Amino acid sequence: MFCFSLSPIFKSVIYDRQTLKNLHTIKKQIKDQIWKNIPRVLFCLSASWYSIFKHTFSGLICVSILMEQVAKRHQDGWRRSPIYKRSPDMTKSLMTKSEQLLRIDDHDFTMRPAFGGPPIPVGVDVQVESLDTISEVDMDFTMTLYLRHYWKDERLSFPSTNNQSMTFDSRLVKKIWVPDMFFVHSKRSFIHDTTTDNVMLRVYPDGNVLYSLRVTVTAMCNMDLSRFPLDTQTCSLEIESYAYTDDDLMLYWKKGNESLNTDDRISLSQFLIQKFHTTTKLAFYSSTGWYNRLYIHFTLRRHIFFFLLQTYFPATLMVMLSWVSFWIDRRAVPARVPLGITTVLTMSTIITGVNASMPRVSYIKAVDIYLWVSFVFVFLSVIEYAAVNYLSTVQERKERKLRERLPCTCGIGNPDEMMIDPQITGYGSTDVNITGNYGLPENGGRQERILAQVALNDPQITGQVKASRGYVNIWIDTHAIDKYSRVVFPGAYILFNIIYWSIYL
């Protein structure tokens, strides 16, 4: 076409060369002819490209039709294969859109199923995965569980050849109606979202729905710590519908007490899990009405061995240590006083440490009784030595006054023989060695008793002694308090332990 369009130019060139024979004129005419024929040349080029594009597009259409026919034949052969026959349910086909199959856009899922009719029954079962913490200070517990709901919604029914279900994740849950459950008296709760939201929705062809989610909840537990740490606690997790009363939603345990399953590997450091059980009750709110409420009860018994090592044994050892002072000489003040103060301060530290990890309750706990009774025993051992020391001081003062009133022994012919004479003193010769150091405090009351009896045999001072009743205390042996304490204190503490452990164990 391009050559055909340029033929007039060559013809005009030949004609002009023959007639005019002027090169310059020929060049000018050729140039003019070219400029005149440029639009025709461009039109020819565009027509050529259009023809090329048309033929190429036609070829692509033919190739696509051919490929479609090949794919159709391959699909027909695959349907006839035994692999395809293993899952013939068309609900599992990738070509089926789930929302169109369930007809979600055709219904109003803001309303409960069978609205206006009888209450919809919603069954619940729970599998406890773990009991994480039990806190006496905060009075709560933390539990991780699988919470499953069962109900029937005919709006979600769909045709199926072999009654197989469809399973969805949390994205479809937001588009349909689900029960609005919450945990009563919960402080914190959340649905696990690693690696995705732990939510599962399973829909059956007849409209039955299974809705499962994995939740961790921290709920309140009212504990009675009057027997702590020898106590047994019962905590409850309560499940209830937030908006629907018993006229709209009937909440129940799907399989009774068997609806609650626990992992055998659940264990706690301070508690022994004794049992789990379920109950159902009605809860009334004055402004909204009656609601079905499900309860999960579990009983925990506290391990005592930890508290025996950390509290009871140290307290008992401090009490026994305070008894050591009863065997120390009453005149060894630097030995007995620090021992008593040390045991008192140690008992105060034990009591403070135990109460620091406990809530500030207004009643007395079992551990408080034991610790405070032990503290009283330690404190009484200090008071006992104070009494012994005071009576010893009083006795020494009275003995000193008595010596000052006794006549001089120089008037006695032989004081030693007089003291040895049993008729006068009431003591034999074996007592001479004991009372040889006359007037010294080391030999205590026996020497003073002998001297008092010698003085009383003298008629000159008998009247003076009778005139003063206070001298009767001269014969009190202050060592007797320590002797009695060695028996009374351990016996009383052993009796207390027998009564304490028989009541609380």
C-alpha positions as CSV (number, residue, x, y, z in Angstrom):
1,M,0.0,0.0,0.0
2,F,2.9,2.3,0.8
3,C,4.4,1.7,-2.7
4,F,1.1,2.3,-4.4
5,S,0.7,5.6,-2.7
6,L,4.1,6.8,-3.9
7,S,3.5,5.9,-7.7
8,P,2.0,9.3,-8.6
9,I,5.2,10.9,-7.3
10,F,7.4,8.9,-9.6
11,K,5.1,9.6,-12.5
12,S,5.2,13.3,-11.9
13,V,9.0,13.2,-11.6
14,I,9.4,11.5,-15.0
15,Y,7.0,13.9,-16.7
16,D,8.8,17.0,-15.3
17,R,12.3,15.7,-16.2
18,Q,11.3,15.3,-19.8
19,T,9.7,18.7,-20.2
20,L,11.5,21.1,-18.0
21,K,14.9,19.4,-17.5
22,N,15.6,21.5,-14.4
23,L,17.1,19.7,-11.4
24,H,16.2,22.3,-8.9
25,T,12.6,22.4,-10.0
26,I,12.4,18.6,-9.7
27,K,13.7,18.6,-6.2
28,K,11.2,21.2,-5.2
29,Q,8.3,19.3,-6.7
30,I,9.4,16.0,-5.1
31,K,9.5,17.8,-1.7
32,D,6.1,19.2,-2.2
33,Q,4.7,15.9,-3.3
34,I,6.1,14.2,-0.2
35,W,4.6,16.7,2.2
36,K,1.2,16.3,0.5
37,N,1.3,12.5,0.8
38,I,2.3,12.3,4.5
39,P,-1.3,12.0,5.8
40,R,-1.9,9.2,3.3
41,V,1.2,7.4,4.5
42,L,0.2,7.7,8.2
43,F,-3.2,6.4,7.4
44,C,-1.7,3.4,5.7
45,L,0.5,2.7,8.7
46,S,-2.4,2.9,11.2
47,A,-4.4,0.5,9.1
48,S,-1.6,-1.9,9.1
49,W,-1.2,-1.9,13.0
50,Y,-5.0,-2.3,13.4
51,S,-4.9,-5.4,11.2
52,I,-2.0,-6.8,13.2
53,F,-3.8,-6.2,16.6
54,K,-7.1,-7.7,15.2
55,H,-5.4,-10.9,14.1
56,T,-3.5,-11.2,17.4
57,F,-6.6,-10.7,19.6
58,S,-8.4,-13.3,17.5
59,G,-5.6,-15.7,18.1
60,L,-5.7,-15.1,21.9
61,I,-9.4,-15.8,22.0
62,C,-9.0,-19.1,20.2
63,V,-6.2,-20.1,22.6
64,S,-8.3,-19.3,25.6
65,I,-11.3,-21.3,24.2
66,L,-9.0,-24.2,23.6
67,M,-7.6,-24.1,27.1
68,E,-11.0,-23.9,28.6
69,Q,-12.1,-27.0,26.7
70,V,-8.9,-28.8,27.9
71,A,-9.6,-27.8,31.5
72,K,-13.2,-29.0,31.3
73,R,-12.1,-32.4,30.0
74,H,-9.5,-32.6,32.7
75,Q,-12.1,-31.7,35.4
76,D,-14.5,-34.3,34.1
77,G,-11.8,-36.9,34.3
78,W,-10.9,-35.9,37.8
79,R,-14.5,-36.1,39.0
80,R,-14.6,-39.7,37.7
81,S,-11.4,-40.5,39.7
82,P,-11.6,-42.3,43.2
83,I,-9.9,-39.4,44.9
84,Y,-12.8,-37.1,44.2
85,K,-15.3,-39.6,45.4
86,R,-13.9,-39.5,48.9
87,S,-15.4,-36.0,49.7
88,P,-18.4,-35.6,47.5
89,D,-20.0,-33.0,49.8
90,M,-20.4,-29.8,47.8
91,T,-20.4,-27.7,50.9
92,K,-16.6,-28.3,51.0
93,S,-16.1,-27.1,47.5
94,L,-14.0,-24.0,47.0
95,M,-16.5,-22.7,44.4
96,T,-19.3,-22.4,47.0
97,K,-19.4,-19.1,49.0
98,S,-20.3,-19.9,52.6
99,E,-22.2,-16.8,53.3
100,Q,-24.4,-17.4,50.3
101,L,-24.9,-21.0,51.3
102,L,-26.0,-20.0,54.8
103,R,-28.1,-17.1,53.5
104,I,-26.7,-14.7,56.0
105,D,-27.9,-11.7,54.1
106,D,-31.5,-13.0,54.0
107,H,-32.0,-12.9,57.8
108,D,-31.8,-10.4,60.7
109,F,-29.3,-12.0,63.1
110,T,-29.7,-9.2,65.6
111,M,-32.7,-11.1,67.0
112,R,-32.4,-14.4,68.8
113,P,-33.6,-17.6,67.0
114,A,-37.4,-18.1,67.2
115,F,-38.0,-14.6,68.5
116,G,-41.4,-14.2,70.0
117,G,-41.7,-18.0,70.8
118,P,-40.5,-20.1,73.7
119,P,-37.0,-19.5,75.1
120,I,-34.1,-20.9,73.1
121,P,-32.2,-23.6,75.0
122,V,-28.5,-23.1,75.1
123,G,-26.4,-26.0,76.4
124,V,-23.0,-25.4,77.9
125,D,-20.0,-27.6,78.7
126,V,-16.6,-26.6,80.0
127,Q,-13.2,-28.1,80.0
128,V,-10.8,-26.6,82.6
129,E,-7.3,-26.4,81.1
130,S,-5.5,-25.0,84.2
131,L,-5.9,-23.3,87.5
132,D,-3.1,-20.7,87.5
133,T,-3.1,-18.8,90.8
134,I,-5.1,-18.7,94.1
135,S,-4.5,-15.4,96.0
136,E,-5.5,-15.0,99.6
137,V,-4.5,-11.4,99.6
138,D,-6.7,-10.4,96.6
139,M,-9.4,-13.1,97.4
140,D,-9.5,-14.3,93.8
141,F,-8.4,-17.1,91.4
142,T,-7.3,-17.4,87.8
143,M,-8.6,-20.2,85.5
144,T,-8.1,-21.0,81.8
145,L,-10.9,-23.0,80.2
146,Y,-12.6,-24.0,77.0
147,L,-16.2,-22.7,77.0
148,R,-18.6,-24.3,74.5
149,H,-22.2,-23.4,73.6
150,Y,-24.7,-25.5,71.8
151,W,-28.0,-24.2,70.3
152,K,-30.1,-24.5,67.2
153,D,-30.7,-21.7,64.7
154,E,-32.8,-22.8,61.7
155,R,-31.8,-19.7,59.8
156,L,-28.3,-21.2,59.4
157,S,-29.5,-24.5,58.0
158,F,-28.2,-25.5,54.5
159,P,-28.5,-28.4,52.1
160,S,-26.0,-31.1,52.3
161,T,-25.7,-34.6,50.7
162,N,-24.2,-36.4,53.7
163,N,-24.9,-34.2,56.7
164,Q,-21.4,-32.9,57.1
165,S,-20.8,-29.7,59.0
166,M,-19.0,-26.5,58.1
167,T,-16.4,-24.9,60.4
168,F,-15.6,-21.2,60.6
169,D,-13.4,-18.9,62.6
170,S,-14.2,-15.6,64.4
171,R,-14.9,-13.7,61.2
172,L,-18.3,-15.3,60.8
173,V,-19.2,-15.0,64.5
174,K,-19.6,-11.3,64.1
175,K,-22.3,-11.7,61.5
176,I,-24.6,-14.2,63.2
177,W,-26.4,-14.4,66.6
178,V,-24.4,-16.0,69.5
179,P,-25.3,-16.2,73.2
180,D,-24.0,-13.2,75.2
181,M,-22.4,-15.0,78.1
182,F,-20.3,-13.3,80.8
183,F,-18.6,-14.3,84.0
184,V,-20.3,-13.0,87.1
185,H,-17.9,-11.5,89.7
186,S,-15.0,-11.6,87.3
187,K,-12.2,-9.1,87.7
188,R,-10.4,-9.7,84.4
189,S,-11.0,-12.0,81.4
190,F,-9.8,-12.3,77.8
191,I,-10.1,-14.5,74.8
192,H,-6.7,-15.9,73.6
193,D,-5.5,-14.5,70.3
194,T,-2.3,-16.4,69.5
195,T,-1.7,-17.0,66.7
196,T,-5.3,-16.1,65.8
197,D,-8.4,-15.6,67.9
198,N,-9.1,-18.9,69.6
199,V,-12.7,-19.1,68.5
200,M,-14.4,-21.8,66.6
201,L,-17.9,-21.9,65.0
202,R,-19.3,-25.2,63.6
203,V,-22.6,-25.2,61.8
204,Y,-24.6,-28.4,60.9
205,P,-27.0,-28.7,58.0
206,D,-30.0,-28.9,60.3
207,G,-29.1,-25.6,62.0
208,N,-27.4,-26.9,65.1
209,V,-24.5,-24.7,66.1
210,L,-21.4,-25.3,68.2
211,Y,-19.6,-22.2,69.5
212,S,-16.3,-22.7,71.3
213,L,-13.7,-20.3,72.7
214,R,-10.7,-20.4,74.9
215,V,-10.8,-17.9,77.8
216,T,-8.7,-17.0,80.8
217,V,-10.7,-15.4,83.6
218,T,-9.8,-14.0,87.1
219,A,-12.8,-14.2,89.4
220,M,-13.6,-13.4,93.0
221,C,-13.5,-16.1,95.6
222,N,-14.7,-15.3,99.1
223,M,-12.4,-17.3,101.4
224,D,-12.9,-18.0,105.1
225,L,-9.4,-17.9,106.6
226,S,-10.4,-18.6,110.2
227,R,-8.7,-22.0,110.0
228,F,-5.7,-20.8,107.9
229,P,-3.4,-22.6,107.1
230,L,-5.3,-25.8,108.0
231,D,-8.3,-24.6,105.9
232,T,-10.3,-25.9,103.0
233,Q,-11.7,-23.4,100.4
234,T,-14.5,-23.7,97.9
235,C,-14.5,-21.3,95.0
236,S,-17.1,-20.8,92.2
237,L,-17.1,-19.6,88.7
238,E,-20.5,-18.3,87.6
239,I,-21.7,-18.0,84.0
240,E,-24.8,-16.1,83.0
241,S,-26.4,-14.4,80.0
242,Y,-26.1,-10.6,80.2
243,A,-29.2,-9.5,78.2
244,Y,-31.6,-12.4,77.9
245,T,-33.8,-13.4,80.8
246,D,-35.1,-16.9,81.3
247,D,-38.1,-15.9,79.1
248,D,-35.8,-15.6,76.1
249,L,-32.8,-18.0,76.9
250,M,-32.7,-21.2,78.9
251,L,-29.2,-21.9,80.0
252,Y,-28.3,-25.4,81.2
253,W,-25.5,-27.9,81.5
254,K,-25.5,-30.0,78.4
255,K,-24.6,-33.3,80.1
256,G,-25.3,-32.5,83.7
257,N,-22.3,-32.9,86.0
258,E,-20.4,-34.6,83.2
259,S,-20.4,-31.3,81.3
260,L,-17.4,-30.3,83.4
261,N,-14.1,-31.9,82.4
262,T,-10.7,-31.3,83.9
263,D,-7.1,-32.0,83.0
264,D,-5.6,-34.7,85.2
265,R,-2.3,-32.7,85.2
266,I,-3.7,-29.7,87.0
267,S,-1.8,-29.1,90.2
268,L,-1.2,-26.2,92.5
269,S,1.8,-25.5,94.8
270,Q,-0.2,-24.7,97.9
271,F,-3.5,-26.6,97.3
272,L,-4.8,-30.1,96.7
273,I,-7.8,-30.0,94.3
274,Q,-10.3,-32.3,95.9
275,K,-13.3,-32.2,93.5
276,F,-15.2,-30.2,90.8
277,H,-19.0,-30.1,90.5
278,T,-21.7,-28.1,88.7
279,T,-25.0,-26.6,89.8
280,T,-27.7,-24.4,88.2
281,K,-29.7,-21.6,89.9
282,L,-31.8,-18.6,89.1
283,A,-30.5,-15.1,89.7
284,F,-32.9,-12.2,90.3
285,Y,-32.2,-8.6,89.5
286,S,-34.8,-6.1,90.6
287,S,-34.6,-4.0,87.4
288,T,-34.4,-6.7,84.7
289,G,-35.8,-10.0,86.1
290,W,-34.7,-13.6,86.4
291,Y,-31.7,-15.1,84.7
292,N,-30.3,-18.6,84.5
293,R,-26.9,-18.9,86.1
294,L,-24.5,-21.8,85.9
295,Y,-22.0,-22.6,88.6
296,I,-18.6,-24.4,88.6
297,H,-17.6,-25.3,92.1
298,F,-14.2,-26.6,93.0
299,T,-12.8,-27.5,96.5
300,L,-9.2,-26.9,97.5
301,R,-7.4,-28.2,100.5
302,R,-4.2,-26.4,101.6
303,H,-0.9,-28.2,101.9
304,I,0.3,-27.8,105.5
305,F,3.9,-29.0,105.1
306,F,5.2,-25.6,103.9
307,F,3.7,-23.8,106.9
308,L,5.0,-26.4,109.3
309,L,8.6,-25.7,108.1
310,Q,8.2,-21.9,107.8
311,T,6.0,-21.1,110.8
312,Y,5.1,-23.8,113.3
313,F,8.6,-25.4,113.7
314,P,10.4,-22.1,114.2
315,A,7.8,-20.9,116.7
316,T,8.1,-24.2,118.7
317,L,11.8,-24.0,118.7
318,M,11.8,-20.5,120.1
319,V,9.5,-21.5,122.9
320,M,11.8,-24.5,123.8
321,L,14.8,-22.2,123.6
322,S,13.2,-19.8,126.2
323,W,13.0,-22.8,128.6
324,V,16.8,-23.0,128.7
325,S,16.9,-20.1,131.1
326,F,15.2,-22.2,133.8
327,W,18.5,-24.2,134.1
328,I,20.8,-21.2,134.2
329,D,21.9,-19.8,137.6
330,R,19.5,-17.0,138.7
331,R,22.5,-14.8,139.4
332,A,23.7,-15.1,135.8
333,V,21.9,-12.0,134.6
334,P,23.9,-11.4,131.4
335,A,23.0,-14.9,130.3
336,R,19.3,-15.1,131.1
337,V,18.2,-11.6,130.0
338,P,19.6,-11.6,126.4
339,L,18.2,-15.1,125.9
340,G,14.7,-14.0,126.9
341,I,14.8,-10.8,124.8
342,T,16.2,-12.7,121.7
343,T,13.4,-15.2,121.8
344,V,10.7,-12.5,122.2
345,L,12.1,-10.5,119.2
346,T,12.3,-13.7,117.1
347,M,8.7,-14.5,117.8
348,S,7.7,-11.0,116.9
349,T,9.5,-11.3,113.6
350,I,7.7,-14.6,112.8
351,I,4.3,-13.1,113.5
352,T,5.0,-10.1,111.3
353,G,6.2,-12.2,108.4
354,V,3.1,-14.4,108.4
355,N,0.7,-11.4,108.6
356,A,2.6,-9.6,105.8
357,S,1.4,-12.2,103.2
358,M,-2.2,-12.3,104.5
359,P,-5.2,-10.1,104.0
360,R,-6.1,-7.8,106.9
361,V,-9.2,-9.7,108.1
362,S,-11.1,-8.8,111.2
363,Y,-11.1,-12.3,112.8
364,I,-8.4,-14.5,114.3
365,K,-6.8,-17.2,112.2
366,A,-5.6,-20.6,113.4
367,V,-2.0,-19.6,112.8
368,D,-2.5,-16.4,114.9
369,I,-3.7,-18.5,117.8
370,Y,-0.6,-20.7,117.7
371,L,1.9,-17.9,117.2
372,W,0.4,-15.7,119.9
373,V,0.2,-18.5,122.4
374,S,3.8,-19.3,121.7
375,F,4.6,-15.6,122.1
376,V,2.9,-15.6,125.5
377,F,5.0,-18.6,126.6
378,V,8.2,-16.9,125.6
379,F,7.2,-13.7,127.3
380,L,6.2,-15.5,130.5
381,S,9.7,-17.1,130.6
382,V,11.1,-13.6,130.7
383,I,8.6,-12.6,133.4
384,E,9.5,-15.7,135.4
385,Y,13.2,-14.6,135.6
386,A,12.1,-11.1,136.6
387,A,10.1,-12.6,139.4
388,V,13.0,-14.9,140.5
389,N,15.4,-12.0,140.5
390,Y,13.1,-9.7,142.4
391,L,12.3,-12.3,145.1
392,S,16.0,-13.1,145.4
393,T,16.7,-9.4,146.0
394,V,14.0,-9.1,148.6
395,Q,15.3,-12.2,150.4
396,E,18.8,-10.9,150.5
397,R,17.7,-7.6,152.0
398,K,15.8,-9.3,154.7
399,E,18.7,-11.7,155.5
400,R,21.0,-8.7,155.7
401,K,18.7,-7.0,158.2
402,L,18.5,-10.2,160.2
403,R,22.3,-10.4,160.4
404,E,22.4,-6.9,161.7
405,R,20.0,-7.9,164.6
406,L,21.8,-11.1,165.5
407,P,24.1,-10.9,168.6
408,C,27.8,-11.1,168.1
409,T,29.0,-14.7,167.9
410,C,31.9,-13.8,170.1
411,G,29.7,-14.4,173.1
412,I,29.1,-18.0,172.1
413,G,31.6,-20.4,173.5
414,N,32.0,-22.5,170.3
415,P,29.7,-21.4,167.5
416,D,30.6,-24.3,165.3
417,E,29.7,-26.8,168.0
418,M,26.4,-25.0,168.5
419,M,25.6,-25.2,164.8
420,I,26.5,-28.8,164.7
421,D,24.3,-29.8,167.6
422,P,21.1,-31.2,166.0
423,Q,19.0,-30.3,169.0
424,I,19.8,-26.7,168.5
425,T,20.0,-26.3,164.7
426,G,18.2,-29.3,163.4
427,Y,21.1,-30.1,161.0
428,G,23.7,-32.8,161.2
429,S,27.4,-32.7,160.8
430,T,27.1,-33.0,157.1
431,D,25.7,-29.5,156.9
432,V,28.8,-28.0,158.4
433,N,30.7,-28.0,155.2
434,I,27.7,-26.4,153.5
435,T,27.4,-23.6,156.0
436,G,31.1,-23.1,156.7
437,N,31.3,-19.8,154.9
438,Y,29.2,-17.9,157.3
439,G,27.6,-14.8,156.0
440,L,28.4,-15.4,152.2
441,P,25.4,-15.5,149.7
442,E,26.7,-18.5,147.8
443,N,25.2,-20.9,150.2
444,G,21.8,-19.4,150.0
445,G,18.9,-20.0,152.3
446,R,20.2,-23.1,154.2
447,Q,22.9,-21.2,156.1
448,E,20.6,-18.3,156.9
449,R,18.0,-20.8,158.0
450,I,20.5,-22.3,160.5
451,L,21.5,-18.9,161.8
452,A,17.9,-17.9,162.1
453,Q,17.2,-21.0,164.2
454,V,20.3,-20.3,166.4
455,A,19.0,-16.8,166.9
456,L,15.5,-17.9,167.7
457,N,16.9,-20.2,170.5
458,D,18.2,-17.1,172.2
459,P,15.5,-15.7,174.4
460,Q,16.9,-12.2,174.0
461,I,16.0,-11.9,170.4
462,T,13.0,-14.3,170.2
463,G,10.7,-11.5,171.0
464,Q,12.2,-9.3,168.4
465,V,11.7,-12.0,165.7
466,K,8.1,-12.6,166.7
467,A,7.4,-8.9,166.7
468,S,8.2,-8.8,162.9
469,R,6.0,-11.1,160.8
470,G,8.2,-10.3,157.7
471,Y,10.9,-12.6,158.8
472,V,8.8,-15.6,157.9
473,N,9.9,-15.0,154.3
474,I,13.4,-15.9,155.3
475,W,12.5,-19.6,154.7
476,I,11.2,-19.1,151.1
477,D,13.6,-20.8,148.7
478,T,13.6,-18.7,145.5
479,H,15.1,-21.5,143.5
480,A,11.7,-23.3,143.7
481,I,10.2,-21.0,141.0
482,D,12.8,-22.2,138.5
483,K,12.3,-25.8,139.6
484,Y,8.5,-25.6,139.1
485,S,8.9,-23.7,135.8
486,R,11.0,-26.6,134.4
487,V,7.9,-28.8,134.7
488,V,5.0,-26.4,134.3
489,F,6.0,-24.6,131.2
490,P,6.7,-27.7,129.0
491,G,3.7,-29.5,130.3
492,A,1.4,-26.5,129.6
493,Y,2.8,-26.1,126.1
494,I,2.4,-29.8,125.3
495,L,-1.2,-29.7,126.5
496,F,-1.9,-26.7,124.3
497,N,-0.5,-28.4,121.2
498,I,-2.6,-31.5,121.9
499,I,-5.8,-29.4,122.1
500,Y,-4.8,-27.2,119.1
501,W,-4.0,-30.0,116.6
502,S,-7.0,-32.1,117.7
503,I,-9.3,-29.2,116.9
504,Y,-7.9,-28.0,113.6
505,L,-6.7,-31.3,112.0
